[in-house]
Amino acid sequence: MKFSVSLHMERFSPKQDITQIKNETLELVQLADRGGFCTVWTPEHHTIEFTIAPSPFQICTWWAQHTEQIRVGVATIVAPYWTPLRLAGEAALCDHLTNGRLELGIARGAYQYEFDRMADGLPQQEGGRYLREIVPAIRNYWAGDYEHKGEIWQVPKATSVPKPLQQPHPPIWIAARDPNTYDFAFKVGANIMATPLSRPTAEVTILGNKFREAHAANPTVPRPKFMMLRRACLFERSEDWEEPVRLSIEYGRAFENLFQNIGEVNNGFPEAVSYDKVDGANNYDTDAIRDALLFGTPDEVIEKLSVYEEAGVDEVALGITFNTPFEMQRKTLELFSREVIPVFEQRAKDRAREAEKAAKAQALAS
């Protein structure tokens, strides 16, 4: 199992200096690069101060210019905000500007607040139609001249300029929670990214079962990669859990405002809604958050990650920005790099050795 980091610039007050936030974000990216993480991911969001990411390809290019080997990914492009030809060209250019390190995640979108401002009020639930049309279309544009005649877009013959550096194209990831989206991702040969949000640990197993069911339903398709995003905070002492749990719960009040479309946004800052308005408010119980999320000492988090291994997860993305202080974010990456990643690297080596021994034994027996 590999590990990546999900990062974004965030402000919860106009008093926070965005230049300082920008510089601290880059420092975290560089720490992840040195620390053995495979990818650093940026979202796409608009008009929201706690996720400052209106130009994800620009962010990926920025990060790549200041790192050595870590891959840079978009998690995720919101399909209804784009056209296929524009997405194909911008992603391909970003692939060149990052020296072939781009990972491209695409989703239907999450916030009706954004859809009302970025997609002419399209109901968020209809974003899946855009996702299903845009993914095969951008592949066709990357391959050469292509005339698109879709349900949503009709475009005369054209091609992506430039073509991607990675061939045949950058890895595509699709954000999925619904079983039909899992099935679609398998059928188009895309990797899958999922998130249990703040739900109990059992949700990890539920999402893993959806992945297995989609794989069983598509037996001739090579198994794609399976990534799961979960909020994370590591600390040296078990008793230090209270502050990150409190911050996560407070962050959830602003997140649910947008996710459930139940609050106001003023000058880019979502109000913190009351949990009396929130569906699934029990997910924000102190003990539930402490147990479910990747919060704990390195040893405690290693134990929690066994559930992800059993669910068939190939990559865990750590969501470390939830109004946490910079020093807390940095400590999380330092502890994870030093005390968690080496454990899983050693496990992978041990399994490879065992597989090699088994193969040799089988060869001798035959």
Residue pairs with C-beta under 8 A, 6 or more apart in sequence:
1 305
1 308
1 309
1 313
1 314
1 315
1 316
1 344
1 348
2 38
2 314
2 315
2 316
2 344
3 36
3 37
3 38
3 315
3 316
3 317
3 318
3 336
3 340
3 341
3 344
4 37
4 38
4 39
4 40
4 41
4 73
4 227
4 315
4 316
4 317
4 318
5 28
5 29
5 32
5 37
5 39
5 40
5 41
5 317
5 318
5 320
5 333
6 40
6 41
6 42
6 43
6 75
6 229
6 317
6 318
6 319
6 320
6 321
7 25
7 28
7 29
7 40
7 41
7 42
7 320
7 321
8 25
8 42
8 43
8 45
8 51
8 52
8 53
8 321
9 18
9 21
9 22
9 25
9 52
9 53
10 21
10 49
10 50
10 51
10 52
10 321
10 323
11 18
11 21
11 49
11 50
11 52
11 269
12 49
12 50
12 254
12 269
12 323
13 269
14 267
14 269
18 52
21 52
24 326
24 329
26 62
26 63
26 66
27 330
28 320
28 326
28 329
28 330
28 333
29 40
29 63
29 66
29 67
29 70
30 66
30 67
31 330
31 333
31 334
31 337
32 40
32 70
32 333
32 337
33 40
33 67
33 68
33 69
33 70
34 337
35 333
35 334
35 336
35 337
35 338
35 341
36 337
36 341
36 345
37 70
37 333
37 337
37 341
38 70
38 71
38 315
39 70
39 71
39 72
39 73
39 103
39 315
39 317
40 63
40 67
40 70
40 71
40 72
40 73
41 72
41 73
41 74
41 75
41 103
41 105
41 229
41 317
42 53
42 56
42 59
42 60
42 63
42 72
42 73
42 74
42 75
43 51
43 53
43 56
43 74
43 75
43 76
44 53
44 54
44 56
44 74
44 76
44 77
44 78
44 81
45 51
45 52
45 53
45 54
45 111
45 114
46 54
46 81
46 114
46 117
46 118
47 113
47 114
47 117
47 265
47 268
48 111
48 113
48 114
48 258
48 265
48 268
48 270
49 267
49 268
49 269
50 251
50 254
50 269
50 270
50 323
53 59
56 74
56 77
57 74
57 90
57 91
57 93
57 94
60 72
60 73
60 74
60 94
60 98
60 102
61 72
61 94
61 97
61 98
63 70
63 72
64 72
64 97
64 98
64 99
64 101
70 101
71 101
71 102
71 103
72 98
72 101
72 102
72 103
73 102
73 103
73 104
73 105
73 173
74 102
74 103
74 104
74 105
75 105
75 173
75 175
75 193
75 229
75 317
76 105
76 106
76 107
76 173
76 175
76 193
77 87
77 104
77 105
77 106
77 107
78 107
78 108
78 109
78 114
78 118
78 127
79 106
79 107
79 108
79 109
79 127
79 130
79 131
79 133
79 134
80 108
80 109
80 115
80 118
80 119
80 122
80 126
80 127
80 130
81 109
81 118
81 119
82 134
83 153
83 155
84 133
84 134
84 137
84 138
84 141
84 148
84 153
84 155
85 137
85 141
85 148
85 155
85 158
85 160
87 134
87 138
88 137
88 138
88 141
88 142
88 160
89 141
89 160
89 161
89 162
91 102
91 104
91 138
91 164
91 170
92 142
92 160
92 161
92 162
92 163
92 164
92 165
92 169
93 162
94 102
95 101
95 102
95 164
95 165
95 166
95 170
96 162
96 164
96 165
99 165
100 165
100 166
100 170
102 164
102 166
102 170
103 170
103 171
103 173
104 170
104 171
104 172
104 173
105 172
105 173
105 174
105 175
105 193
106 131
106 134
106 135
106 172
106 173
106 174
106 175
107 127
107 131
107 174
107 175
108 124
108 127
108 128
108 130
108 131
108 175
108 181
109 115
109 119
109 124
109 127
110 124
110 258
110 259
111 124
111 258
111 259
111 261
112 123
112 124
112 261
113 258
113 261
113 265
114 258
115 121
115 122
115 123
115 124
115 127
119 127
128 178
128 180
128 181
129 151
129 152
130 152
131 174
131 181
131 184
132 184
133 150
133 151
133 152
133 153
135 172
135 174
135 188
135 190
136 188
137 146
137 148
137 150
137 153
138 160
138 169
139 168
139 169
139 172
139 188
140 146
140 148
141 158
141 159
141 160
142 160
142 163
142 164
142 168
142 169
143 168
144 159
145 157
145 158
145 159
146 157
146 158
146 159
147 155
147 156
147 157
147 158
148 154
148 155
164 170
171 191
171 225
172 188
172 189
172 190
172 191
173 190
173 191
173 192
173 193
173 225
173 227
174 181
174 184
174 185
174 188
174 190
174 191
174 192
174 193
175 181
175 193
175 194
175 195
176 182
176 184
176 185
176 192
176 193
176 194
176 210
177 194
177 195
177 207
177 210
179 210
179 213
179 214
182 192
182 210
182 211
182 213
182 214
183 214
183 217
183 218
185 191
185 192
185 214
185 224
186 214
186 215
186 217
186 218
186 221
186 224
187 218
187 221
189 221
189 222
189 224
190 224
191 224
191 225
191 226
191 227
192 211
192 214
192 224
192 225
192 226
192 227
193 227
193 228
193 229
193 317
194 207
194 210
194 211
194 226
194 227
194 228
194 229
195 228
195 229
195 230
196 203
196 204
196 207
196 228
196 230
196 292
197 203
197 283
198 231
198 248
198 252
198 283
198 284
198 288
198 289
198 292
198 293
199 280
199 283
199 292
200 283
200 288
200 291
200 292
201 291
201 292
201 304
201 307
203 292
204 228
204 230
204 307
204 308
204 311
204 313
205 307
205 310
205 311
207 228
207 311
208 226
208 310
208 311
208 312
208 313
209 311
211 226
211 311
211 312
212 312
215 221
215 223
225 314
225 315
226 312
226 313
226 314
226 315
227 313
227 314
227 315
227 316
227 317
228 308
228 311
228 313
228 315
228 316
228 317
229 316
229 317
229 319
230 293
230 294
230 316
230 317
230 318
230 319
231 248
231 293
231 294
231 295
231 318
231 319
231 320
231 322
232 293
232 294
232 295
232 301
232 318
232 319
232 320
232 332
232 336
233 244
233 248
233 293
233 294
233 295
233 320
233 324
233 328
233 332
234 294
234 295
234 296
234 297
234 298
234 301
234 331
234 332
234 335
234 336
234 340
235 241
235 244
235 296
235 297
235 328
235 331
235 332
235 335
236 297
236 331
236 335
237 297
238 296
238 297
238 300
241 290
241 295
241 296
243 328
244 295
244 324
244 328
245 286
245 289
245 290
245 295
247 322
247 323
247 324
248 289
248 293
248 295
248 322
249 284
249 286
249 289
250 272
250 323
251 322
251 323
252 278
252 283
252 284
253 272
253 273
253 274
253 275
253 278
254 270
254 271
254 272
254 273
255 270
256 262
256 263
256 273
256 277
256 278
257 263
257 264
257 265
257 270
257 271
257 272
257 273
258 265
258 270
260 277
260 278
260 279
262 273
262 277
262 278
263 270
263 271
263 272
263 273
263 277
264 270
264 271
265 271
275 281
275 284
278 284
282 288
283 289
283 292
289 295
294 301
294 304
294 305
294 316
294 318
295 301
296 304
298 335
298 336
298 338
298 339
298 340
301 336
301 340
302 340
302 343
305 316
305 340
305 344
308 316
318 332
318 333
318 336
320 329
320 332
320 333
321 329
